[in-house]
């Protein structure tokens, strides 16, 4: 069993208690933080919740001052049922009746002994199913197609999960990687465009005249960020072949580490178009923020960022810099490594697409 464990500064007092409890019982996926320095609980909660939602962990335990902030944030993620429990019986029932998959604990309210009793009651209980399953299924049915939080949507579709697993696999060939990146990009745009406006029309079938609907003249544009974004373009164009395509090239200045523009060619009427910016990897967010600023400086307004894999740091940075931009990602991974690569991620998307390494 894998348990995602995370805390903020106020929950830090319980971190060693929880880690000690699981030492012989489960593998811990450490979602931070590892010091008592001030930390924002949503960052930790969303990281752990994404791990549970995407099957990287079977369950989670989150600690903050009351456990409530962690529960509120974690419950934004599809498939997560999180609650703060203050006594053993509530914790047992939360598993038995609600199939609670993330237990939240309040570091300011629970002594280590009480926290252990709550944890043990939850961990030792089993979901009873039956009438409770029907009720838990109603919660699942109320969830949208995707997890959506503050303009961020994480796809939760079986086909996307399946294809992403093959994309991540280091043994997947360049050919298959390229095909699957196109396919996932297409699936994502299929979903993102579900609210495009339609107009009423009529069509003559070989049998009769029928009422029908067509896209209401919406102008679309795809803007890949060079070079890895190119891998997503054909998949998107296969669904919206009339979209115009722009290109943005940015490189990272080795001294300042800031992105620098080396190419930008956008459709002339970009300000009238709904724009899909394509970049498979949203890592630190620096490139995406710069690309979005470039498009806005040329008049682009209605913009969505479409990425395959994102790190929480990148999502946060883009969301803070461009809160009006919808961020659509196929998978949210736990963290970045020291070189800014997403872990577990899929490696260097450009190299894997073009076979350049
Ligand atoms: N770019 C990549 O191609 N991969 C990462 O993990 C991060 C940035």
Boltz pocket constraint, residues with backbone or C-beta under 6 A from the ligand:
constraints:
  - pocket:
      binder: B
      contacts: [[A, 228], [A, 281], [A, 283], [A, 340], [A, 341], [A, 342], [A, 343], [A, 345], [A, 346], [A, 347], [A, 348], [A, 349], [A, 350]]
      max_distance: 6.0
